[in-house]
Amino acid sequence: MQADGPRACRFGRRWYLNNESWHPSVPPFGEMKCILCWCVSGETHCQRQECPPAACASPARRDNPCCTKCR
């Protein structure tokens, strides 16, 4: 028998509601801030943050810890 409402998603030991988003926690690394997951009708979808390529010889991570930028 199928439920009438939107289904939740299970990721690891936690449950997330339909349309809820989160940064996954992966032991032993902890929370993955550069990856965003979300629940869509009972299915978990995850995507790494896309960053434009840095157009310099020695880019650094400023403001955004997931992407490098030129100094």
N, C-alpha and C positions, 0 to 999 in steps of 0.2 A: 504494500500500500504506500502511495506517495503522499508526502506532505503538501498542503495547499499553498503555504507561504514560501518565500525564498529560503534557500538552504544556507547553512553556515559552512565555514571551511575549517579544517583542522590543519594546523601547521606545528609540527613538534608536539608539545603537550598542551598547546593552547587552541581555543576555538575562537574564530572571528566571524562576525556577522556579515551578511551579504553587503557588498559595497564598502566594507571597512578596509582601510589600508594600514600597513605597518612596515617597519624595518625589521627584517628577520634577525633573530639571535641564533648564532651558530657556535656551539661549544667547540673548541676552547677559545674561539676568537671573540666572542661577545656579539654585540649588536653591529650589524653590517649597515652603516649609515649611507653607503653609496648604492644600496639595493632597496627597491621599494616593492612590496608585495601587496596584492589586493585580492579580495574575495569576490567572485562573480558566479552567482547561482551554484554555489557548492564547489567551485573549482578555484584553486589558488593559482594566481599568475604572478610572476616576479620578473623584474627588469632592472638591470644595472643602469645607473645614471649615465647618459651619453654626454661626452665632453668633446668640444671642438679641439682639433690638434693645436698645440702651442707652436707658434711660428718664430721660435728663438732657440738659441743653442743651449741655454741652461734654464729651463722653466722651473718655477717653484709653486708650491701649493699655498695660495693666499685666499682668504675669504671663504673659499669652498674646499674642504678637505678632500673631495673626490676628484677634482679637476686641477690640472696645472695651468698656470698663466705665466706670461712673461713678466719680468720684474720692471 
